Amino acid sequence: MDNKYLQANDIIKKAMYDLRKLLDQADYEGAENSQAYDNLEYLIEKMEDITESIEYLAAEVKEGVLFLDKKLNKFYIKYYDGTESYPLSCGSSLEYFYDEWLFGRVEYTQRDGKEGYCFYNHEAGHPFLMEGMIVRKRMI
């Protein structure tokens, strides 16, 4: 990840700290003050979301291939470095290579008379997980 995004993340964190300090001292009585306070609280929440997202994107990435543990009926990743992931479950973050890397998560679904785990991503059309799919995971 470009270091400029990490620098921007630090700036956002400092701004969040400064805003919280300011809000701790602010009067929120009255309609205008209350609305301004709520708006700034909302802004801080969004800034927190952004910093979490940037930190997620900056995390180490490991690529590999999906394999099915037939006993557990769960997929896991055999990483190219020779290690393996824990079994994936619903909600597990995952990235799938589909002409480009797409961000999504593992979910369980039933459709078209079939059921199983899928890669939940609208752009990819929520494909069912299959052995041999090229995937990657952030090590957070």
N, C-alpha and C positions, 0 to 999 in steps of 0.2 A: 504494500500500500504506500502511496505517495506520502512522504513525511508532512506535507502541507496539511493533509487531512488530520493528522495527529496533532499538529500545532493548532489547527482550528478547534479541535476537540478540547484542548487545554484552555483556549480562550472562552469557549462555551461554559466550561466548568467554573472558571473564574467569574464569569458573568452571573451564573446561577448563584454562586456564593454571595456575590454583591447584592443581587436582587433579594435573596432571602434575608440578608442583614437589614436591608432597607424596609422590607415588608414587616419585619419584626418590630420596627419602630413606627410604622404607619398607622394612622387612624383609619379604621374601616367602618366607623359609624356613619350612617347616612347613605342614601341611595347611590350617589356618585362614587363615594369612597368605596363602598361595598362592591360596586361593579368593577371599578378599577382594580381592587384587590383580587377579585375573582379572575379577571383577565390576566393579571400577572401570575397568579398561581397556575393558570392554564398554560401560560407561556413556559413557566419553569418545568411543568410536567412534560411538555413537548421537547424542551431542551434535554431533559433526562433521557427521553426516548432516543433522541439523536445521538447522545454520547454513548448510550448502550449499543446502539447499532454500529457506530464507528469502531468501538472496542471489539465488537463481535467480528467485524470485517477485518480488523487488524490481527486477529488471533491466528495462530499457526494452523495451516491446512494440511490434512493428510488425504491423499487420493488412494483409491483402490477399486475393487470389484465386489459386487454383491454376491453372497452365497447364502443358501437356505439351510438352516439347521432343521433337518426333517423331524427330529425328536421333539423339538420345541415349536416347530412350525413358525420359526422366527428367522428373519434375515439378519445377517451381520456383514461387516465389511472386512475383506482381506486386503489390508493395505499393502502397497507396493514395497514398503520397507520390511515386510515379513510379519508384522504384528496384525492383530485382529481386534475389531471393536467388540463391545458388549452387544448382545442381541438388540436390534432396533425395535422400538415399540411406538405406539401412537403418540404423536407429538414430538418425536425425535427430529431435530433439525437435520436436514440433508441437502446436499447439492447434487444435481444430476446433469450430466453432459448431454445436451440435446441441441446440437449445432453450436451451442455456447453453454456456459455454466448458468444454470437456473437455480434459484433459491426456493426451498420448500420444506416440507416436513412429511413424515410418514403418517399415514392414516389407514384405517381399515374401512373397506367399503363393499357394497353389494351393488352390482349393476350388470345389465346384459346377461343375466343368468349366471354370473360368476361372482365370487367373493374372494377377498384377500387384501393384502396390504398394497397401498398405492403411494406414489409420490404426489403429494398434494400441491399442485401448481397449475393455475388456470392456463397459462401460456402453453404448457406441455400437454394439457388435456387430462391431467391426473392419471398417468399410465400406471398399470399394475406393476409392482416390483417383480423383477425377474433376475434369476441368476445371470451373472455376467455383465449387468449394467455397470457402467463406469460412473462412480460417485465420489464425492469427497465430503469430509466433515471437518468442522472447526473444532480445535482442541481447547475448549473452554470449560 
